[in-house]
């Protein structure tokens, strides 16, 4: 079964829109785990417009499944991860001010930089994953960085699936096959939803984990958080 890690950035966005502590981010994280969620993902950004750095610290005591912190490995982010020591860190090449992630790493031109950061995290017992497009050269470059896993950036797949083009899965299958050959663990995320998650999971060999936030939280507004978490878990079996 592929594990489900729930990204709770949107809960923090809703909280921050009004101030105060409603909804309570820590309670939501606790509830998601009690509903069966197998991990909690956060993606703090430098402007702290949703997840705040203090949230990352507070969640450390709450998350008893898998704690995954995503972000661009700038100095403040690196310091935060080393302080919190999550189970996994996912490195994402976000530009400052980006609304959401828009591309994977160029693992060839950034290979030395990524390798240095990854080694630092691994020395501290933190599993590493890097965000990549389904491009074979980038998968090969990821292997050379020393990362434990890759996270396939799935926006292109989701877009093609919405158009009815199921062949949009093909680059992801090839990327996963190569990652398996190279001994890289495979995660995936971005625009995965209840509509496309089962098809994606069934076609990607060795898929270990998906990280889902925006769609899951939006779906939960209609269907309920407990219900939606378990709908994902059933599709990931």
N, C-alpha and C positions, 0 to 999 in steps of 0.2 A: 504493500500500500504506500502510495506517495503521501508524505506528510503535508499538512496544511499549516502554514504560518500566517497569521492574520496581521496585516499592517494597520495600525490604529492611528495613523496620521490624521485621518479625517475626523476622528473623535476629538483630537486636539484642536483642529481647525474650528469645529463647532464650539468648543469650550472658549477658545480665544476670541471668537466673534462677539461674545457678550461680556467677557470678563468673569471673574469668579471661578467656580470649580464645578460647573454643570455643563455637560455631563462629566462625571468623575472618571478621569482616565484610568486610574488605578483599579477602580471597581469594574470598569469595562474589561480591562485586561484579565482580572480575576474571573469574571463571568465567562469570557471567551474560553478560558482554559477549563472551567467547570462544564461547559457545553461540549467539550471534546476537542477544542482547538489544540494543535500539537506544538504551537510556537507563537510568539509575539514578535512582530517586526516593527521597528521604528526607523524613520529616516529624518534625523534632525538636520536642519539647514542653518547656515551661518546667521541668518536673520531671525531664526527661531519663530517663524510665522505660524508654525503648527506645533510640532514637538519641540519642547524647550530642553536645554541641556540638563536642567534639574529633573525633568521628567525621566530622562535616561537613567539618572542616578536613583530616583525613587522606584522605578520599575525593577531594578536589580533585586530588590527584596520581595517583589510580588511574583515575578515570572519563575515558575518552577518546572516549566516544560523546556522549550528552547528559546533563548533570547538572542535575537538577531538585530544588530544595528547596522544600517546602511548609510553610506555617505561618501562624499569626496574626501580623500585622505589628506586634508590640509592640517596644519599644526594643531588647531583647537580640536578638530575631530579626532585626530590620533590620540591626543591627551585624554579626551573623554572616553574613548574606547579602552585605553589602557587602565583608566581609573575604574570603569564599570566591569571590565572583563566579561563580556557576554560570551555565549557559547560560540557565536559566529559573527564575523564582521563581513559585510558585503561592500566592496569598493565600487563606487559609481562615479563616472566622470561628469558630474553635474557642474554646469556653469553657475557662478554666483547669480542669484536672482531667477534661476530657471523655475518655471511653474511645476514641471515634472520632468522625469528622466526622458531623454530624447535620443540617446545613442549609447552603444557599448564602447568599451575601451579600444583604442588602437594599441593592441598588446605588443606590436612590433616596435613602434617608435617610443612607447612608454615602458618598455620591458625592464630596463635597469631600475627605473623609479619604482615600478610596481614590486619588483623583486625585493628591493630594500624595505619597503613598507610591510610587505607580506612577512618577511623574515622577522621583523620586529614584533608583529602580532603573534606569529607562531612561537617565538621565544617565550611569550607570555601565556601560552596554552590556549590561544584563541584560534579556532578554525577559520580559514579564509575562503572567500568566494569573490570572484570578480565578474562584473556585469559585461556581457559580450553579445555582439550580434552573431547570427548564425552563419558566420563566414569561416571557412575551414582554416584559412591562414591565421585568423584571430584565435581560433581554438588552439592551434599549434603554438602560437605566441604565448597564450595563457599557460600552457604546460611549462614553458621555459621560465616563467616567472616564479614557479614553485608553489603556486596556489593549490589549495586542497580541492576546491570546486570552482565551477563556473555557474553563473546565473544567465540563462538565455533570455535575451530581451525580446519579448513576445508581441510587441505592438503590431509588427507587420503581419504576423500570423492572424491576430485578432481582426485586423482590418480586412484581410482577404476572406476570412471565414464569414464575416458579416456580409460580404458581397456574394457569398455562395461558392467561393473558390476554395475547395478543400485541398487543392494542390499547394496552397500556401504553406502547408505543413512540411513540404519536401525539404527545404533547406534546414529545417530544425531536426528532421530525422537524420540527415547526413551529418550535421554538427554533433548530434548526440552519439551517433555511431563512432565518430572519430574520438570524441571525449572518452567514451568507454574504452576504446583501444588504448588511449593514452593514460588511462587510470585516473581520470578526473571525475569527481562527483558532479552530478548535474542537478541544478536548481533552475527554476524558471519564474518569470513574473513580468507583469505589465499588461493591463487590459484583459487579463484572463477573467472569465465570468462563468456564471452557471450555464450560459448558452454554449460556451466553447470548451470548458475545462475537461469534460469527459473525453471528447475527441482528441484533444491535445495529449492527455495522459495516456490514452490507449495506443498512441502512435509514437511516443518518445521512449525508446528503450533506456532503462536505468534511471528514470526520473525519480529523484529522491525527495524533492520538496518544492512546493510552490508557495510564493508569497503573494497574497491578494489583499488589497485594501479598498480602493475606490469602489469597484463594482460590488464587493461583498457588503460594504456599509450601505451603499445605495439600495441594494436588494433587501437588506435588513429593515430599511424604513417601511417597506411594504409587507414583508413576510415575517419579520421578527428575527432577532439576532440568533437565538438558540436554534430556531428552525433552519436558518440559512447556513450556519456553521455545519450542521449535520447533513444538509443537502450536499454541500461540498464534500464532506467526508464520504458520503455514499458514492459520489461520482469518482472519487480518487481511489476506491478500493481496487 
